[in-house]
Amino acid sequence: MSNVKNEIAELVAKKVKITDAQALQAVDVVLDFVEKKLPPNIAGKFDAILAGNIDLSDGIGLDDAAGLLGGLLGGEKK
């Protein structure tokens, strides 16, 4: 499992106040859904991001991504 996926799950768990296992399961479901909706050439980049092979430091932060995911899952919004 990728470090990025674990980081997202950790942030989701903290932001929406669910267990780490629940957050990881939710992240897996959402990432699988997103990946299936992406065009093949983008899906490869998505896999690379999840594998930690692409630097995200200049783009959307994991806090932002977790907040978006938490909102989609019905978590508390700040």
URMOPE-V665643 format. One line per field, one symbol per residue. ss: DSSP state (H for helix, E for strand, L for the rest). phi: phi as a letter, one per 30 degrees, with the letter a starting at -180 (. if undefined). burial: I if it has 16 or more other ideal C-beta (glycine too) atoms within 10 Angstrom, else O. Layout:
BEGIN
ss=???
phi=???
burial=???
END
This chain:
BEGIN
ss=LLHHHHHHHHHHHHHHLLLHHHHHHHHHHHHHHHHHHLLHHHHHHHHHHHLLLLLLLLLLLHHHHHHHHHHHLLLLLL
phi=.dddddddddddeddchbdedddddddedddddddddddeddedddeddddicbdcdccddddddddddddddiddcc
burial=OOOIIOIIIIIIIOIIOIOOOOIIOIIOOIIOOOOOOOOOOOOOOOOOIIOOOOOOOOOOOOOOIIIOIIOOIOIOOO
END
